Amino acid sequence: MHQKIKETIANLEVGKITADRKGILQPLIQFIQEKRNIGAPIQLNFICTHNSRRSHLTQIWAQTMAAYFKVRDVQCYSGGTATTAMFPKVVETLKGSGFEIYKISEAKNPIYAIHFDDNSHPIIGFSKKYDDEFNPKSAFAAVMTCSQADDGCPFILGAEKRIPITYEDPKLFDGKENQSEKYKERSLQIASEMFYVFSQIV
């Protein structure tokens, strides 16, 4: 794993996660543990309205933490209720935490290769609907990262479990002086919570 990512992880404030928040994360821990117990693949699809910010951050940090804690057979995906593009500030924020990110397709909806390790497959990041061909069709947990998607998608075809873990949208700070700070804050909150989730897996 890239040294700067290790340093970012070492400085996470995991101890500040509240008891209420741990309760919200518990169903995800349970899903992962149950799959691990029976030796089944662990498929997580992180879903938000536009698949542009929060769903990418959770997908990428969850995949990274699975590798960090050596929880094998984890595949993390993301999707939205509509297709837009991965917001450039997300890419910038992740680079600041140590990820190496390369744009492999120039388009209105660019495709990125996101590396947390020199010897692991990159995470492929681009905006897509939650039921895109790129994503799993069954035996996955649908992790709803925004309340709009959670409310607007009462049924996710193929999802074995639906888990709401919502985050405040950093888009609220777009164009403001504290935009970079707020994107970093949200990314590190997500990193801390995904660290906690995978630290509980035995």
C-alpha positions in Angstrom: 0.0 0.0 0.0 1.3 3.5 -0.9 3.1 5.0 2.0 1.1 8.2 2.0 -2.1 6.2 2.3 -0.7 4.4 5.3 0.1 7.7 6.9 -3.4 8.9 6.2 -4.8 5.8 7.8 -2.5 6.1 10.8 -3.9 9.6 11.5 -7.6 8.8 11.2 -9.6 9.7 14.3 -11.5 6.4 14.6 -11.9 6.9 18.3 -14.3 9.8 17.6 -16.9 7.6 15.9 -20.0 7.8 18.2 -21.9 4.9 19.6 -24.9 5.9 17.4 -22.8 5.9 14.3 -21.3 2.5 15.2 -24.9 1.2 15.4 -25.5 2.4 11.9 -22.4 0.7 10.7 -23.2 -2.6 12.4 -25.4 -4.1 9.7 -22.5 -3.7 7.2 -20.1 -5.4 9.6 -22.6 -8.2 10.1 -23.1 -8.7 6.3 -19.3 -8.9 5.7 -18.7 -11.2 8.6 -21.5 -13.6 7.6 -20.1 -13.8 4.0 -16.6 -14.4 5.4 -17.8 -17.1 7.7 -19.1 -19.2 4.9 -16.3 -18.4 2.5 -18.5 -16.5 0.1 -17.5 -13.5 -2.0 -18.3 -10.1 -0.3 -19.9 -7.8 -2.8 -20.7 -4.2 -1.7 -22.5 -1.7 -4.0 -22.3 1.9 -2.6 -25.3 3.8 -4.0 -25.9 7.6 -4.1 -28.1 9.8 -6.4 -25.6 10.8 -9.0 -22.6 8.5 -8.3 -20.4 11.5 -8.3 -19.1 12.0 -4.8 -20.1 10.0 -1.7 -20.6 6.7 -3.4 -17.2 6.9 -5.0 -15.5 7.8 -1.7 -17.1 4.9 0.2 -16.4 2.4 -2.6 -12.7 3.4 -2.7 -12.1 3.6 1.0 -14.0 0.3 1.6 -11.8 -1.5 -1.0 -8.7 0.1 0.5 -9.6 -0.9 4.1 -10.4 -4.5 3.0 -6.9 -4.7 1.6 -5.4 -3.0 4.7 -7.0 -5.5 7.1 -6.4 -8.4 4.6 -10.1 -9.3 4.4 -10.1 -11.3 1.1 -12.7 -11.7 -1.6 -14.1 -8.2 -1.2 -15.3 -6.4 -4.3 -16.6 -2.9 -3.9 -18.7 -1.1 -6.5 -20.7 2.1 -6.8 -23.7 3.4 -8.7 -26.4 6.1 -8.7 -30.0 6.5 -9.6 -28.7 8.6 -12.5 -25.4 8.9 -14.4 -23.3 12.1 -14.3 -19.5 12.0 -13.7 -17.0 11.6 -10.9 -16.6 15.1 -9.6 -13.0 16.3 -10.1 -12.7 17.5 -6.5 -13.1 13.9 -5.4 -10.1 12.9 -7.5 -8.1 15.8 -6.1 -9.1 14.9 -2.5 -8.1 11.2 -2.9 -4.8 12.2 -4.5 -4.2 14.3 -1.4 -4.6 11.1 0.8 -2.0 9.2 -1.3 -4.0 7.5 -4.1 -2.5 7.4 -7.5 -5.2 8.2 -10.0 -5.0 8.1 -13.8 -7.6 9.2 -16.3 -7.9 6.4 -18.8 -10.9 7.8 -20.8 -11.5 11.4 -21.8 -15.2 12.1 -22.0 -18.1 13.8 -20.3 -18.0 10.9 -17.9 -14.3 10.1 -17.6 -13.0 6.7 -16.5 -10.3 6.7 -13.8 -7.9 4.0 -12.6 -7.4 4.4 -8.9 -4.4 2.8 -7.2 -3.9 2.3 -3.5 -1.1 -0.3 -4.0 1.4 -0.9 -6.8 0.6 -4.7 -6.9 -3.2 -4.6 -6.7 -5.8 -4.2 -9.5 -6.9 -0.6 -9.7 -10.3 0.5 -8.7 -12.2 1.6 -11.8 -14.0 4.8 -11.1 -16.7 6.4 -13.3 -20.4 7.4 -12.9 -22.9 4.7 -13.6 -26.4 3.6 -12.5 -26.5 1.1 -9.7 -27.7 -1.6 -12.0 -25.1 -1.0 -14.7 -23.5 -4.0 -16.4 -20.3 -3.2 -14.5 -22.0 -3.9 -11.2 -23.1 -7.2 -9.6 -26.5 -8.6 -10.3 -27.1 -10.6 -7.1 -25.8 -11.5 -3.7 -24.6 -8.0 -2.8 -25.3 -5.5 -0.1 -26.7 -2.2 -1.4 -25.2 0.5 0.8 -27.2 3.7 0.5 -24.8 6.6 1.1 -27.4 9.4 0.7 -30.9 9.8 2.0 -32.2 10.9 -1.4 -31.2 7.5 -3.0 -32.4 5.6 0.1 -35.8 7.3 -0.1 -36.0 7.3 -3.9 -35.0 3.6 -4.4 -37.3 1.5 -2.3 -36.2 -1.7 -4.1 -32.8 -2.6 -5.5 -33.0 -5.6 -7.7 -30.7 -8.4 -6.7 -29.6 -6.9 -3.4 -29.4 -9.4 -0.6 -29.3 -6.7 2.0 -30.0 -3.0 2.0 -28.0 -0.9 4.4 -28.4 2.9 4.8 -25.2 4.6 5.8 -25.7 8.2 4.8 -23.3 11.1 4.7 -23.7 14.8 4.3 -23.1 15.9 0.7 -19.8 17.8 0.2 -21.5 19.3 -2.9 -23.1 21.8 -0.5 -19.7 23.5 -0.3 -18.9 23.7 -4.0 -17.6 27.1 -5.0 -17.1 28.2 -1.4 -13.8 29.1 0.3 -13.9 26.0 2.4 -14.7 23.5 -0.4 -11.4 21.7 -0.2 -11.5 21.4 3.5 -15.0 20.0 3.5 -14.3 17.4 0.8 -11.2 16.3 2.8 -13.4 16.2 6.0 -16.0 14.0 4.4 -13.4 11.7 2.8 -11.6 11.2 6.1 -14.9 10.6 7.9 -15.7 7.9 5.4 -12.2 6.5 5.7 -12.5 6.3 9.5 -15.8 4.5 9.3 -14.6 2.0 6.7 -11.5 1.5 8.9 -13.8 0.7 11.8 -16.0 -1.6 9.8 -13.1 -3.8 8.5 -11.3 -3.7 11.8 -14.2 -5.6 13.3 -14.0 -8.5 10.9 -12.4 -11.7 12.2 
